[in-house]
Amino acid sequence: MDKERILLRSIISIRTYVLLAAFAAVLAVLLFSAGCKSTHAKSACGEPVKQASKDERMHWWREARFGMFIHWGLYAVPAGEWNGKRIGGIGEWIMNSAQIPVVEYEKLAGQFNPVKFDADEWVRIAKNAGMKYIVITSKHHDGFCLWDSKVSKYDIMDASPFKRDILKELAVACKKQGIRLCFYHSIMDWHHPDAQAPFYPNYNDGGKSNPNFARYAETYMKPQLKELVENYGPLGVLWFDGEWIRDWTEPQGKALYEYVRGLQPDILINNRVGKGRKGMEGLSKGDQEYAGDFGTPEQQIPAKGLPGVDWESCMTMNDTWGYKSYDNNWKSVEDLLHNLADIASKGDNFLLNVGPTAEGLIPAASIERLAAIGAWMKINGESITGTTASPFGRVPWGRCTVRPGKLYLHVFDWPRDGSLVVAGLKNKVVKAYLLADSKREPLGVRREGEADIVIAVPNRAVDPVNTVVVLEIQGEPDVAVPSAVAAADGSITLKAIDAIIHGSTTAYESGNGKDNIGFWTDPADYVTWNVKIAEPGPYSVEIEYACTNGSEDSEYIVWLAGNELAGKVEQTGSWTDFKSFKLGTVRVDKAGGCTLTVKPKTMPKGAVMNLKSVRLAPAK
């Protein structure tokens, strides 16, 4: 009888378990059908899944501010030399620069054996420097892959004696040390027969096109990207390059953007997925969306930033991205720290490159500089990481970054008289102190005039490169726009970099012979300056601009203190050939602040001008 009861209970228990399991399975199906959650753009049931907004996706990147770029591949083996000769240009382009045929370049894979590579050490170097993410070349233009690709045999596992998956080891090290892993990936491919390979070594001549490029993109590039995202992720960024080739189009870029986001909805993608846009200057908001998540100015820092656009300035420490054994033109620690503060003060990111050797070592000069930056960041990191752009225009002593309730004053030029002037700040100051002072001893603060703050600082800077002074303030930063003031001779020069730009396309340009207001292709756009007139009286007005032949004849107006002068744009020869033109004389009846405006009336030929400056001079 007891045995029968035990058996009966066991049968009941089994039946109960089976029923519960079946119920759970049905419930799971019902819940899945109702919700269908997935990490992909579409769930398994084909329904769209709510994705994070761009601001949510960009949050970690905007907090990071500082990352490491790594250019590494077969080009580290020749290290800038071929057949006993030093090859000009950047190291990773040696296949192109030395016109090395594909079959010859392939032999480098058999020599690529980086036995000193240590993923944990690389990540540690980046982390100690204050970097928050790493972007490494999964595949550069030469087509060699640093991971175990199932789509190609031209990779680290199949073609080299190393036989270790570099990206897998980096993924593990980054996860262990809390660093975001990101991949650079070249759209063009000098090795693949459906891309540029058939034209080597002269594919650049005439910009030849491959009729099979679409097949390369669909059957090679996309499957490799799928491998990278799904086997080595989740990734922070896919950083594209090589988009300037004739075979790549804007529609292809948009489609690739959507494809990658379909693999990982929260991934970030740079603007080079689109067609050759290094910066995003002058793009409409709609175009910016399609151009990727952030701009990528290369080897430069936009002088006024790119307002309203996320961007990341990528730079080398010397003159090359990929390793060249004889490139010793290293930037100083001072330059690198100033660049970091400058970029952060404009609200965006600094991606600083290292080019490891064929053995797998980051060059000692790079390590030394990163260690020095790390020592500064250990004390001052809160003035970089997680900060936003400066509320000021240019400041004479350095740069400024912001956190809620705090202004970080990055002082490059320490005041000799012990008085640091912060012009135009209207907020009430709660406290001022040196960030390097662990005791946060308050510094003296006084207000001069309506909006100038004067901080009493020590006679000597704590750090000769960049000493950070913290101003704790009440409320959001409220800054008066500074006014241009007269020089000793009474003249006032209004420079393009100081202009207030009103419009959607017009922007400040710098570098390559430019220091001007450009992209002026909308006649509704205009620029203004705040001017402080010291002495009433007549002033002559002179305007300096450039206009290429065929774009002249735009009409414009200059307003100042109730006066109006008209002008017509003349050709100057090119967009960088600047010339000065006298417009006439205006009378300013009283001293004090006023506004000078330059505004187009007509624009018959597609652009107004490249405006460099307006000069006011006392008229006799």
Order of alpha helices (4+ residues) and beta strands (2+ residues): alpha-alpha-beta-beta-beta-alpha-alpha-alpha-beta-alpha-beta-alpha-alpha-beta-alpha-beta-alpha-beta-alpha-beta-alpha-beta-beta-beta-beta-beta-beta-beta-beta-beta-beta-beta-beta-beta-beta-beta-beta-beta-beta
